[in-house]
Amino acid sequence: MLPERIRQLDVEIAGIAAGQLLKQSVYEFRYLRGDDPHQAALSLVMPASRPTYQDGDLFPVMDQNLPEGDLYLRLRSLFPKQALTPMHLLALIGANGIGRLGFRVPGAAPVPRARTLNRATLLATPYTPEVFDDLVAAYLATGAGISGMQPKIMVPDRATIPIPTLIVKAASLAYPGLAANEFLCLSAARRAQIDVPAFDLSHDGQMLLLDRFDLLPDGSRLGFEDIAALMGLHVRDTQSDRKYQGSYQRVAQLLQALRLPASSLQRLFEQVAFTVMVRNGDGHLKNFGVLYTAAADARLAPMFDVVTTAIYRYRRYDGGPELEDRTLALKLFAGKGETRAYPTTERLLDFGRRVCGVAQPAHALQRIATAMSEALVAARTDERIPQQLLSSMAESWARGMA
């Protein structure tokens, strides 16, 4: 059970007590040891050199992991008569969210560790909605710290690490073949030498398993902030679709302002180019991020949450004809008159050279195109990939490689 009201949470950074989060008329975060030069930062934009921060809304670095979509609805059903404020949701996330922040109600007992789940067993389990419901019921207390609208849950698969280590994404009735779709996209990205989390597809093609990219092999935790959080945007519970506002050029400029190495800008170009070429119209501000242990070693996170959205059709609210997703989530370039239309090869090359500083962007496009073709060929003999899905994705990819 949760307290009816939560006015304070103790905050940890990588398992070490770091401060308190207070909620009165505004949110306030106080570092415990702001004068300690070794105090880790809550966020790249909230260094410990300043002891106290205030905000009328929850700080973006905390807001970014609040559950939404399917997970939020499941949490809501568990607490039908209780308000679930952001403070309540942070208490439910505890120490399990993506990144290195942890939250606890002062004096509350630690949450018992959940039993580990064998990865091979999970891959061999035939998917049904009931199977996924049982999975969520068993691990919701330890796996709620992940955002996104798609049905997903985090589960522990390594006994040596005390937090959930594996992300499980389930099938979706609204988007047939979604798990296989993302598997094929990630397979092409890996072939193109683009950094992605370790992943696998269940034997029936209905569940995608991904390793968390914010954990080192020994279980050490990295800081993670998505681009929306680093831009100071409060995304959850708004009607303004802030994560779809802006451009990939502004993302590149933010990485430069944070003094990320040139290699991160080159990797950003590859991720954006891949997004364009596989016709992923959902590459919004929350689907790019930064990993770090300190500001000096910040770098672009691996590519994640990438699917070919162009194969799905959407019903209009006014009952009109179905629509296809034919645009990017963000504009390529900033500026008046720019659109979200998929760019020509020439404009994509210009983005690579002028915005990301890539000397030979055409080589990256060729590498991606070759990898996409190889992934399609390999998928022809993969019984987990529905042939209709493969045909639709091949058609969309052909337009992206043209």
C-alpha positions in Angstrom: 0.0 0.0 0.0 1.1 3.6 -0.6 0.6 6.5 1.7 -2.4 8.7 0.8 0.0 11.7 0.4 3.7 11.6 -0.3 5.5 14.9 0.4 9.1 13.6 0.5 11.2 11.0 -1.2 14.7 10.0 -0.4 16.7 10.0 -3.7 19.7 7.8 -4.5 22.2 8.0 -7.3 23.7 4.7 -8.3 22.6 3.2 -4.9 24.2 6.0 -2.8 22.0 8.5 -0.8 22.1 11.8 -2.7 19.3 14.0 -1.5 15.6 14.6 -0.9 12.7 15.3 -3.3 10.1 17.5 -1.6 6.6 18.4 -2.9 4.8 21.4 -1.5 3.6 24.2 -3.7 6.5 23.3 -6.0 8.9 20.4 -6.4 12.3 20.9 -4.7 15.4 18.7 -4.8 18.1 19.2 -2.2 21.5 17.6 -2.4 22.7 16.0 0.8 26.4 16.8 0.1 26.3 19.7 -2.4 29.7 20.8 -1.2 31.3 17.4 -1.9 33.3 17.6 -5.2 32.7 13.9 -5.6 28.9 14.1 -5.4 27.4 12.6 -8.5 24.9 14.8 -10.4 21.2 14.1 -10.5 21.2 15.3 -14.1 23.7 16.7 -16.6 21.7 20.0 -16.3 21.4 19.8 -12.5 25.0 19.7 -11.2 25.7 19.3 -7.5 27.5 22.7 -7.4 24.1 24.2 -6.8 22.6 22.6 -3.6 18.9 23.2 -4.3 16.6 23.1 -7.3 12.9 24.1 -7.7 10.4 23.5 -10.4 6.7 23.9 -10.7 6.5 20.5 -12.4 8.5 17.3 -11.7 12.1 17.6 -12.8 12.4 16.2 -16.3 15.1 13.7 -15.4 12.6 12.1 -13.0 9.6 12.7 -15.3 11.2 10.8 -18.2 10.7 7.3 -16.6 7.1 7.7 -15.3 5.0 4.8 -16.6 2.5 5.7 -19.2 0.2 3.8 -21.6 -0.3 0.1 -20.8 1.8 0.1 -17.6 0.1 3.2 -16.2 -3.3 1.7 -16.8 -2.2 -1.5 -15.0 -0.9 0.5 -12.0 -4.1 2.5 -12.0 -6.2 -0.7 -11.7 -4.2 -1.7 -8.7 -5.0 1.5 -6.8 -8.5 2.4 -8.1 -9.4 4.6 -5.1 -6.1 6.4 -4.6 -4.6 9.3 -6.4 -1.4 8.4 -8.3 0.6 11.5 -8.2 4.1 11.7 -9.7 5.5 11.2 -6.2 3.5 8.0 -5.9 4.7 6.8 -9.2 8.3 7.5 -8.3 7.8 5.5 -5.1 6.5 2.6 -7.2 9.5 2.8 -9.5 11.9 2.7 -6.6 15.4 1.9 -7.7 14.4 0.1 -10.9 14.0 2.9 -13.5 16.2 3.3 -16.5 19.3 5.3 -15.4 20.8 5.5 -12.0 18.2 7.3 -9.9 16.3 5.6 -7.0 13.4 6.7 -4.9 12.1 5.6 -1.5 9.5 6.8 0.9 11.5 7.7 4.1 11.4 4.8 6.5 9.8 2.4 4.1 11.1 -1.2 4.0 13.1 -2.2 0.9 11.0 -4.0 -1.8 11.8 -7.8 -1.7 13.8 -9.0 -4.7 11.7 -10.8 -7.3 12.8 -14.2 -8.5 14.9 -14.2 -11.7 13.3 -15.4 -14.9 15.2 -17.7 -17.2 15.7 -16.0 -20.6 15.6 -19.2 -22.6 12.3 -20.2 -20.9 10.8 -16.8 -21.7 11.8 -17.0 -25.3 10.2 -20.5 -25.6 7.0 -19.4 -23.9 4.1 -19.1 -26.4 2.6 -15.7 -26.1 -1.0 -15.1 -25.1 -2.5 -11.9 -23.5 -3.0 -14.0 -20.4 0.7 -15.0 -20.3 1.8 -11.4 -20.5 -0.8 -10.4 -17.9 0.7 -12.9 -15.5 4.2 -11.7 -16.3 3.2 -8.1 -15.5 1.4 -9.1 -12.3 4.5 -10.9 -11.1 7.0 -8.2 -11.9 5.1 -4.9 -11.9 6.5 -4.0 -8.5 10.0 -4.2 -9.8 9.5 -3.3 -13.5 7.4 -0.2 -13.7 10.3 2.3 -14.3 10.0 2.5 -18.1 8.0 4.8 -20.2 6.3 4.3 -23.6 2.8 3.4 -24.7 3.6 -0.2 -26.0 2.9 -3.1 -23.6 6.2 -3.8 -21.9 7.6 -4.8 -18.5 11.1 -5.2 -17.0 12.1 -8.5 -15.3 15.3 -9.7 -13.6 17.2 -12.4 -15.4 20.6 -12.2 -13.6 20.8 -13.2 -9.9 23.9 -11.1 -9.4 22.1 -7.9 -10.2 19.4 -6.7 -7.8 17.3 -4.8 -10.3 15.4 -5.9 -13.4 17.8 -6.4 -16.3 15.6 -7.4 -19.2 12.9 -5.5 -21.1 10.0 -7.6 -22.5 7.9 -6.0 -25.2 4.6 -7.8 -26.0 2.5 -8.2 -29.2 0.0 -5.5 -29.9 -3.4 -5.9 -31.5 -3.3 -2.4 -32.8 0.0 -3.0 -34.6 0.2 -6.5 -35.9 3.7 -8.0 -36.0 5.2 -5.1 -33.9 7.7 -7.3 -32.0 9.0 -8.9 -35.2 9.0 -5.5 -36.9 11.3 -4.0 -34.2 13.4 -7.2 -34.3 14.0 -6.8 -38.0 14.9 -3.1 -37.6 17.3 -3.8 -34.8 18.8 -6.7 -36.9 19.5 -4.3 -39.8 20.9 -1.7 -37.5 23.3 -4.2 -35.9 24.4 -5.3 -39.3 25.1 -1.6 -40.2 27.4 -1.4 -37.1 25.0 1.0 -35.3 25.1 0.5 -31.6 21.9 -1.2 -30.3 21.1 -3.1 -27.1 21.4 -6.9 -27.1 18.0 -8.3 -28.3 16.2 -11.4 -29.3 12.7 -12.5 -30.5 10.7 -15.2 -28.9 10.2 -18.5 -30.8 6.7 -17.5 -31.8 7.7 -14.0 -32.9 5.3 -12.3 -30.4 7.7 -11.0 -27.7 10.9 -8.9 -28.1 13.5 -9.2 -25.4 16.1 -6.4 -24.9 18.9 -6.0 -22.4 19.0 -2.7 -20.6 21.7 -0.5 -22.1 22.2 1.5 -18.9 23.9 -1.3 -17.0 27.5 -2.3 -17.2 28.4 -6.1 -17.2 29.2 -5.9 -13.5 25.8 -4.4 -12.7 27.1 -0.8 -12.3 24.5 1.8 -13.4 25.0 4.6 -15.8 23.2 7.9 -15.8 20.6 8.2 -18.6 18.6 11.1 -19.8 16.5 11.3 -22.9 16.7 14.3 -25.2 13.3 15.6 -24.1 14.5 15.7 -20.5 17.8 17.4 -21.4 15.8 20.0 -23.2 13.8 20.6 -20.0 10.5 19.4 -21.5 7.8 18.0 -19.2 6.3 15.4 -21.5 4.0 13.2 -19.5 0.4 14.1 -18.9 0.4 17.0 -21.5 -1.8 17.4 -24.5 0.8 19.3 -26.5 2.8 16.3 -27.9 6.1 18.0 -26.8 8.2 15.0 -27.7 7.2 15.6 -31.3 8.2 19.3 -31.4 11.6 20.3 -32.7 14.1 18.9 -35.2 17.0 16.6 -35.4 19.3 19.6 -36.0 18.3 20.9 -32.5 19.2 17.5 -31.1 22.6 17.7 -32.6 23.0 21.3 -31.3 22.1 20.0 -27.8 24.8 17.3 -28.0 27.3 19.9 -29.0 26.3 22.2 -26.1 26.8 19.3 -23.7 30.3 18.9 -25.3 29.7 15.3 -26.4 32.5 13.9 -28.5 32.4 14.1 -32.3 31.8 10.4 -32.4 28.4 10.9 -30.8 27.4 13.4 -33.5 28.5 10.8 -36.1 26.4 8.2 -34.4 23.5 10.6 -34.2 23.7 11.0 -38.0 23.6 7.2 -38.4 20.6 6.9 -36.1 18.7 9.6 -37.9 19.6 8.2 -41.3 18.5 4.8 -40.2 15.2 6.2 -38.9 14.7 7.8 -42.3 15.6 4.8 -44.4 13.5 2.2 -42.5 10.6 4.7 -42.5 10.3 5.0 -38.7 7.9 7.9 -38.1 8.2 7.7 -34.3 11.8 8.8 -33.7 10.7 11.5 -31.3 12.7 13.3 -28.6 12.3 10.5 -26.0 13.7 7.9 -28.4 17.2 9.5 -28.3 19.3 9.9 -25.2 22.6 10.3 -23.4 24.5 7.9 -21.1 27.2 9.0 -18.6 28.9 8.5 -15.3 29.9 12.1 -15.3 29.5 15.1 -17.7 33.0 14.5 -19.0 32.2 11.0 -20.4 28.7 11.7 -21.7 27.9 10.0 -25.0 25.0 9.2 -27.2 23.0 6.2 -26.0 22.4 3.2 -28.3 19.5 3.3 -30.7 16.3 2.0 -29.2 12.5 1.9 -29.9 12.9 1.8 -33.7 10.2 0.3 -35.9 8.9 0.7 -39.5 5.7 2.7 -38.7 4.9 3.3 -42.4 3.4 -0.2 -42.8 0.6 0.6 -40.3 -2.7 2.4 -41.1 -4.6 4.6 -38.7 -8.3 5.3 -38.4 -9.4 8.9 -38.4 -11.4 10.2 -35.5 -13.9 11.7 -37.8 -14.6 8.4 -39.5 -12.8 9.3 -42.7 -10.5 7.1 -44.8 -7.6 5.3 -43.1 -4.3 7.2 -43.0 -0.7 6.0 -43.4 2.2 7.4 -41.4 4.2 9.2 -44.1 6.2 11.7 -42.1 9.1 11.8 -39.6 8.4 12.5 -35.9 10.6 15.6 -36.0 11.8 17.9 -38.7 15.3 17.2 -40.1 16.4 20.9 -40.0 15.3 23.7 -37.7 13.8 26.8 -39.2 10.7 28.3 -40.6 9.3 26.4 -43.6 10.8 23.1 -42.7 8.5 20.1 -42.7 8.5 16.5 -41.3 8.5 15.0 -44.8 11.1 12.3 -45.4 14.1 14.0 -46.8 15.8 13.4 -50.1 19.2 11.7 -50.1 20.8 15.0 -50.9 19.3 16.7 -47.8 20.2 13.8 -45.6 23.8 14.0 -46.8 23.8 17.7 -46.2 22.5 17.1 -42.6 25.4 14.7 -42.1 28.1 17.0 -43.3 26.9 20.4 -42.1 25.1 19.5 -38.9 26.9 16.4 -37.6 30.3 17.0 -39.1 30.5 13.7 -40.9 33.2 13.8 -43.6 31.8 11.1 -45.8 28.1 10.6 -45.0 27.4 8.7 -48.2 29.5 5.8 -46.9 27.3 5.6 -43.9 24.1 5.5 -46.1 25.6 2.8 -48.2 26.5 0.7 -45.2 23.0 1.1 -43.8 21.4 0.2 -47.2 23.5 -2.9 -47.5 22.6 -4.0 -44.0 18.9 -3.5 -44.6 19.1 -5.6 -47.7 21.0 -8.4 -45.9 18.5 -8.3 -43.0 15.6 -8.8 -45.4 17.3 -11.7 -47.1 18.0 -13.4 -43.7 14.4 -12.9 -42.6 13.1 -14.9 -45.6 14.1 -18.1 -43.8 13.2 -16.9 -40.3 9.9 -18.7 -39.4 9.2 -16.1 -36.7 8.8 -13.3 -39.2 5.3 -13.3 -40.9 5.7 -13.2 -44.7 3.1 -10.5 -45.0 4.9 -8.3 -42.6 8.2 -9.0 -44.3 6.7 -8.0 -47.7 5.3 -4.8 -46.3 8.5 -3.8 -44.6 10.6 -4.6 -47.7 8.3 -2.3 -49.8 8.7 0.5 -47.2 12.5 0.0 -47.0 12.8 0.1 -50.8 11.4 3.6 -50.7 13.8 4.6 -47.9 16.8 3.3 -49.8 15.9 4.9 -53.1 
